[in-house]
Amino acid sequence: MLKTHRDKMLVREPNRKVEKTSDFPDSRGQTILSAIINEHFVTGEPVGSKSIADKFANASGLSSATIRSVMGELEELGLLEQPHTSAGRVPTDKGYRYYVDNLLGVLSISNEDLYRIGDEFGLSTNEFAETPDRLMERTSQLLSVLSNNVGIVVSPSLSSDRLQHIEFVNLSENRILVVLVSAPNIVHNRIIRLNVAFTK
C-alpha cells in the first residue's frame, strides 16, 4: 500500500509480471528498467550501469555485471537506447510505454476523496451557469489538493472538436455574441464587433 503524507491510504494494484519473450523482459529486466526510468526522471540525464549498480544492486540482489548484461538486453529489445557511444542509456518511447502499461501499477482513489469530488462537482443551481474556464480552474485546484502536487487541466482544442450548434445573438452597438457548442457539450462564446449593423 502507498501512504500519502495526509495519512490516507491508496491501494496499489499488483503489477503484471510478463515473462521474457522476444518483445518483453523477464522480471529481472523489469526491475532494472524501472530503476533506470526512475533515475532518469530525477536526473534527466542518461543512466549508466555504475549508477544503477551503486544505487540498486544491494536492494535488487543483482551484481554489477548482471546489471550491465540486463541493460544490454533491454537495449536489444528496444526499451533503452544510447544517445551516443560514451553515454549511459535512456528509455525509448517503447520503454516508457512498457513501463506505464506493465510496471507503474494502478492507484485506486479513496472513498474520502470520492466524496469530496462529488461534493465539489455535484449538481447545483449555479453549475450550468459556470463558464468552462471557471470549471477548469476549480478542477485544477481540487486535483492539486487531492494529489498534493501541481494540478494541470487542459481543455480540448476547439479546432479538433466536432461542432454541434452555432448561434448568433444581436447585441447593441454593432456587436454580436457568437455561441459555439462542440462535442461533448462544451460551450464557447465570443463577442465580435462589426463594421456594419447585424441583421437577421
Secondary structure as a PSIPRED ss2 file (coil, helix, strand):
# PSIPRED VFORMAT (PSIPRED V4.0)

   1 M C   1.000  0.000  0.000
   2 L E   0.000  0.000  1.000
   3 K E   0.000  0.000  1.000
   4 T C   1.000  0.000  0.000
   5 H C   1.000  0.000  0.000
   6 R C   1.000  0.000  0.000
   7 D C   1.000  0.000  0.000
   8 K C   1.000  0.000  0.000
   9 M E   0.000  0.000  1.000
  10 L E   0.000  0.000  1.000
  11 V E   0.000  0.000  1.000
  12 R E   0.000  0.000  1.000
  13 E C   1.000  0.000  0.000
  14 P C   1.000  0.000  0.000
  15 N C   1.000  0.000  0.000
  16 R C   1.000  0.000  0.000
  17 K C   1.000  0.000  0.000
  18 V C   1.000  0.000  0.000
  19 E C   1.000  0.000  0.000
  20 K C   1.000  0.000  0.000
  21 T C   1.000  0.000  0.000
  22 S C   1.000  0.000  0.000
  23 D C   1.000  0.000  0.000
  24 F C   1.000  0.000  0.000
  25 P C   1.000  0.000  0.000
  26 D C   1.000  0.000  0.000
  27 S H   0.000  1.000  0.000
  28 R H   0.000  1.000  0.000
  29 G H   0.000  1.000  0.000
  30 Q H   0.000  1.000  0.000
  31 T H   0.000  1.000  0.000
  32 I H   0.000  1.000  0.000
  33 L H   0.000  1.000  0.000
  34 S H   0.000  1.000  0.000
  35 A H   0.000  1.000  0.000
  36 I H   0.000  1.000  0.000
  37 I H   0.000  1.000  0.000
  38 N H   0.000  1.000  0.000
  39 E H   0.000  1.000  0.000
  40 H H   0.000  1.000  0.000
  41 F H   0.000  1.000  0.000
  42 V H   0.000  1.000  0.000
  43 T H   0.000  1.000  0.000
  44 G C   1.000  0.000  0.000
  45 E C   1.000  0.000  0.000
  46 P C   1.000  0.000  0.000
  47 V E   0.000  0.000  1.000
  48 G C   1.000  0.000  0.000
  49 S H   0.000  1.000  0.000
  50 K H   0.000  1.000  0.000
  51 S H   0.000  1.000  0.000
  52 I H   0.000  1.000  0.000
  53 A H   0.000  1.000  0.000
  54 D H   0.000  1.000  0.000
  55 K H   0.000  1.000  0.000
  56 F H   0.000  1.000  0.000
  57 A H   0.000  1.000  0.000
  58 N H   0.000  1.000  0.000
  59 A H   0.000  1.000  0.000
  60 S H   0.000  1.000  0.000
  61 G C   1.000  0.000  0.000
  62 L C   1.000  0.000  0.000
  63 S C   1.000  0.000  0.000
  64 S H   0.000  1.000  0.000
  65 A H   0.000  1.000  0.000
  66 T H   0.000  1.000  0.000
  67 I H   0.000  1.000  0.000
  68 R H   0.000  1.000  0.000
  69 S H   0.000  1.000  0.000
  70 V H   0.000  1.000  0.000
  71 M H   0.000  1.000  0.000
  72 G H   0.000  1.000  0.000
  73 E H   0.000  1.000  0.000
  74 L H   0.000  1.000  0.000
  75 E H   0.000  1.000  0.000
  76 E H   0.000  1.000  0.000
  77 L C   1.000  0.000  0.000
  78 G C   1.000  0.000  0.000
  79 L C   1.000  0.000  0.000
  80 L E   0.000  0.000  1.000
  81 E E   0.000  0.000  1.000
  82 Q C   1.000  0.000  0.000
  83 P C   1.000  0.000  0.000
  84 H C   1.000  0.000  0.000
  85 T C   1.000  0.000  0.000
  86 S C   1.000  0.000  0.000
  87 A C   1.000  0.000  0.000
  88 G C   1.000  0.000  0.000
  89 R E   0.000  0.000  1.000
  90 V E   0.000  0.000  1.000
  91 P E   0.000  0.000  1.000
  92 T C   1.000  0.000  0.000
  93 D H   0.000  1.000  0.000
  94 K H   0.000  1.000  0.000
  95 G H   0.000  1.000  0.000
  96 Y H   0.000  1.000  0.000
  97 R H   0.000  1.000  0.000
  98 Y H   0.000  1.000  0.000
  99 Y H   0.000  1.000  0.000
 100 V H   0.000  1.000  0.000
 101 D H   0.000  1.000  0.000
 102 N H   0.000  1.000  0.000
 103 L H   0.000  1.000  0.000
 104 L C   1.000  0.000  0.000
 105 G C   1.000  0.000  0.000
 106 V C   1.000  0.000  0.000
 107 L E   0.000  0.000  1.000
 108 S E   0.000  0.000  1.000
 109 I C   1.000  0.000  0.000
 110 S C   1.000  0.000  0.000
 111 N H   0.000  1.000  0.000
 112 E H   0.000  1.000  0.000
 113 D H   0.000  1.000  0.000
 114 L H   0.000  1.000  0.000
 115 Y H   0.000  1.000  0.000
 116 R H   0.000  1.000  0.000
 117 I H   0.000  1.000  0.000
 118 G H   0.000  1.000  0.000
 119 D H   0.000  1.000  0.000
 120 E H   0.000  1.000  0.000
 121 F H   0.000  1.000  0.000
 122 G C   1.000  0.000  0.000
 123 L C   1.000  0.000  0.000
 124 S C   1.000  0.000  0.000
 125 T C   1.000  0.000  0.000
 126 N C   1.000  0.000  0.000
 127 E H   0.000  1.000  0.000
 128 F H   0.000  1.000  0.000
 129 A H   0.000  1.000  0.000
 130 E C   1.000  0.000  0.000
 131 T C   1.000  0.000  0.000
 132 P H   0.000  1.000  0.000
 133 D H   0.000  1.000  0.000
 134 R H   0.000  1.000  0.000
 135 L H   0.000  1.000  0.000
 136 M H   0.000  1.000  0.000
 137 E H   0.000  1.000  0.000
 138 R H   0.000  1.000  0.000
 139 T H   0.000  1.000  0.000
 140 S H   0.000  1.000  0.000
 141 Q H   0.000  1.000  0.000
 142 L H   0.000  1.000  0.000
 143 L H   0.000  1.000  0.000
 144 S H   0.000  1.000  0.000
 145 V H   0.000  1.000  0.000
 146 L H   0.000  1.000  0.000
 147 S H   0.000  1.000  0.000
 148 N C   1.000  0.000  0.000
 149 N C   1.000  0.000  0.000
 150 V C   1.000  0.000  0.000
 151 G C   1.000  0.000  0.000
 152 I C   1.000  0.000  0.000
 153 V C   1.000  0.000  0.000
 154 V C   1.000  0.000  0.000
 155 S C   1.000  0.000  0.000
 156 P C   1.000  0.000  0.000
 157 S C   1.000  0.000  0.000
 158 L H   0.000  1.000  0.000
 159 S H   0.000  1.000  0.000
 160 S H   0.000  1.000  0.000
 161 D C   1.000  0.000  0.000
 162 R C   1.000  0.000  0.000
 163 L E   0.000  0.000  1.000
 164 Q E   0.000  0.000  1.000
 165 H E   0.000  0.000  1.000
 166 I E   0.000  0.000  1.000
 167 E E   0.000  0.000  1.000
 168 F E   0.000  0.000  1.000
 169 V E   0.000  0.000  1.000
 170 N E   0.000  0.000  1.000
 171 L C   1.000  0.000  0.000
 172 S C   1.000  0.000  0.000
 173 E C   1.000  0.000  0.000
 174 N C   1.000  0.000  0.000
 175 R E   0.000  0.000  1.000
 176 I E   0.000  0.000  1.000
 177 L E   0.000  0.000  1.000
 178 V E   0.000  0.000  1.000
 179 V E   0.000  0.000  1.000
 180 L E   0.000  0.000  1.000
 181 V E   0.000  0.000  1.000
 182 S E   0.000  0.000  1.000
 183 A C   1.000  0.000  0.000
 184 P C   1.000  0.000  0.000
 185 N C   1.000  0.000  0.000
 186 I E   0.000  0.000  1.000
 187 V E   0.000  0.000  1.000
 188 H E   0.000  0.000  1.000
 189 N E   0.000  0.000  1.000
 190 R E   0.000  0.000  1.000
 191 I E   0.000  0.000  1.000
 192 I E   0.000  0.000  1.000
 193 R E   0.000  0.000  1.000
 194 L C   1.000  0.000  0.000
 195 N C   1.000  0.000  0.000
 196 V C   1.000  0.000  0.000
 197 A C   1.000  0.000  0.000
 198 F C   1.000  0.000  0.000
 199 T C   1.000  0.000  0.000
 200 K C   1.000  0.000  0.000
